[in-house]
Amino acid sequence: MGARFGRGTAPWMLAAAVVLAACAPREPPPPAVNLTGFPPAFRDGYVAGCESARRGITRRDEKRYTQDRQYAAGWRDGLDVCGKPRKAR
């Protein structure tokens, strides 16, 4: 037979589930830039460069960065654009 819980247990279990879900790691949002029309390698590099700027750590595929000009250009652009402070509107 399954375990039985008292009447007051359900709200606590729900609260624990909500807290645990809030602590789950989240992926950063995609860049707020329209990259339509750019080659896939550039887009991949841009996203990695932007994530590097936002997280403060270098995130890139070193092999692609040294061998693929499009990826490297996208990475540098993403790092530059996402690393700049946003102007107040």
C-alpha positions in Angstrom: 0.0 0.0 0.0 1.1 3.6 -0.6 2.1 6.0 2.2 -0.7 8.0 3.7 -0.3 11.7 4.5 -2.2 13.8 6.9 -4.5 16.6 5.9 -1.9 19.3 6.4 0.8 17.6 4.3 -0.5 18.5 0.8 0.0 22.3 1.1 3.6 21.8 2.4 4.4 19.4 -0.4 3.0 21.9 -3.0 5.1 24.7 -1.4 8.2 22.5 -1.5 7.6 21.7 -5.2 7.3 25.4 -6.0 10.4 26.3 -4.2 12.4 23.5 -5.9 11.1 24.5 -9.3 12.1 28.2 -8.7 15.7 27.0 -7.9 16.1 25.0 -11.1 18.8 26.3 -13.4 17.4 28.3 -16.3 18.9 28.9 -19.7 19.6 32.6 -20.5 17.1 34.2 -22.8 18.1 34.4 -26.5 19.6 37.7 -27.6 17.1 40.4 -28.3 18.6 40.8 -31.8 17.1 39.6 -35.1 19.7 37.3 -36.5 17.6 36.2 -39.5 19.6 36.2 -42.6 22.9 35.5 -40.9 24.7 32.2 -41.5 24.1 29.5 -38.8 27.7 29.6 -37.8 27.5 33.4 -37.1 24.3 32.9 -35.1 25.9 30.2 -33.0 28.9 32.4 -32.3 26.7 35.4 -31.5 24.7 33.5 -29.0 27.8 32.1 -27.3 29.5 35.5 -27.2 26.3 37.1 -25.8 26.1 34.4 -23.1 29.8 35.0 -22.3 29.1 38.7 -21.8 26.0 38.1 -19.7 27.5 35.4 -17.5 31.0 36.9 -17.1 32.7 33.7 -18.3 34.0 32.7 -21.7 31.7 30.3 -23.4 32.8 29.3 -26.9 33.7 26.4 -29.0 37.5 27.0 -29.3 37.9 24.8 -32.4 35.2 26.6 -34.2 36.5 30.0 -33.0 39.9 29.4 -34.5 38.8 27.6 -37.7 35.4 29.2 -38.6 35.5 32.9 -39.5 31.7 33.3 -39.3 31.5 31.7 -35.8 34.4 33.9 -34.6 32.9 37.1 -36.1 29.5 36.2 -34.5 31.1 35.5 -31.1 33.0 38.8 -31.1 29.8 40.7 -32.1 27.7 39.0 -29.5 30.3 39.7 -26.8 30.5 43.4 -27.8 26.7 44.0 -28.1 25.6 42.1 -25.0 28.5 43.3 -22.9 27.6 47.0 -23.3 25.4 48.6 -20.7 21.9 49.3 -21.9 20.8 52.9 -22.1 17.8 54.0 -20.0 14.8 54.9 -22.1 
